[in-house]
Amino acid sequence: MDINSLPGSGSSDCKPWHPTLKLTLPHTLLVQERIVREIQHGRFLAQHGAGEIWNWESAAGKLRWARRVKMLSKHLGPGMKVLEVGCGTGYFTRELARSGANIVAIDVSPELLEIARSNCSAPNVRYEIQNAYTLSYPDAVFDSVVGSSVLHHLEIEAALREIYRVLKRGGAICFTEPNMLNPQVAIQKNVPWIKRKLGDSPDETAFFRWPLRRLLEATGYHEVRIAPFDFLHPRTPVALVGRLNSLGRVLENVPVLSEFAGSLYIRAVK
């Protein structure tokens, strides 16, 4: 299937779009302000090196990235229509495209999308400036919606409703997100000066898995699975990465202790 035949490629269901124009739609002031701040944060990331700020460039970071790639892509296959929310600089986009699925990769940041285009120009990938609250696609058009470290930037109830709308019946969402029960994550997301120092956007947070599960189910999703994972710190010294990664995998299977892992694997079906 030609990626340009997907909804949004010049057809009447997806008009050309600019982020400042999108803000005139009937969002609450709070959501409008969040979108503006995320656009500004995207510009900051593009200027200062998103990979370093997101900690994907270290030896441990690359291992963590590879694990997330597998989590997000293992259910994808040739010909599927997949929406990647918050693609950023395309760190995951190229690998998602290797599945053979037709990927529509979206972000609110024009600067990050330009970097993504330069990182991955696969014919089965299309990039668009969109926000997750008012997607320009018809109902029930995507086989799957995926993303890494994006939902915690969003007003989550509104975003999950809109993602549900564009997902086909029987389609799955798959995300990896920070876990608020992890002590470092909790400090980073709740102490403003630490948040700024580490390059977070003003509004990003993290999730407790039980309330998130209830929200997903209340939105209409079923077969909800939310599992804590990843004890490997991205700044782990190279000499210790192997051993600490192995230890972390063990801890992920220890009751109670596993709840304090750094991330959550989230999967649900419409």
HELIX and SHEET records of a PDB file:
HELIX    1   1 ILE A    3  SER A    5  5                                   3    
HELIX    2   2 PRO A   19  LYS A   22  1                                   4    
HELIX    3   3 LEU A   29  HIS A   48  1                                  20    
HELIX    4   4 ALA A   50  ILE A   53  1                                   4    
HELIX    5   5 ALA A   59  SER A   73  1                                  15    
HELIX    6   6 THR A   93  ALA A   97  1                                   5    
HELIX    7   7 PRO A  110  ASN A  119  1                                  10    
HELIX    8   8 LEU A  151  HIS A  153  5                                   3    
HELIX    9   9 ILE A  156  VAL A  166  1                                  11    
HELIX   10  10 PRO A  183  ASN A  190  1                                   8    
HELIX   11  11 PRO A  192  LYS A  197  1                                   6    
HELIX   12  12 ARG A  209  THR A  219  1                                  11    
HELIX   13  13 VAL A  238  LEU A  240  5                                   3    
HELIX   14  14 VAL A  241  LEU A  251  1                                  11    
HELIX   15  15 LEU A  257  PHE A  260  5                                   4    
SHEET    1   A 7 VAL A 125  ILE A 129  0                                        
SHEET    2   A 7 ASN A 102  ASP A 107  1                                        
SHEET    3   A 7 LYS A  81  VAL A  85  1                                        
SHEET    4   A 7 PHE A 142  SER A 148  1                                        
SHEET    5   A 7 LEU A 167  PRO A 178  1                                        
SHEET    6   A 7 SER A 263  VAL A 269 -1                                        
SHEET    7   A 7 HIS A 222  PHE A 229 -1                                        
END                                                                             
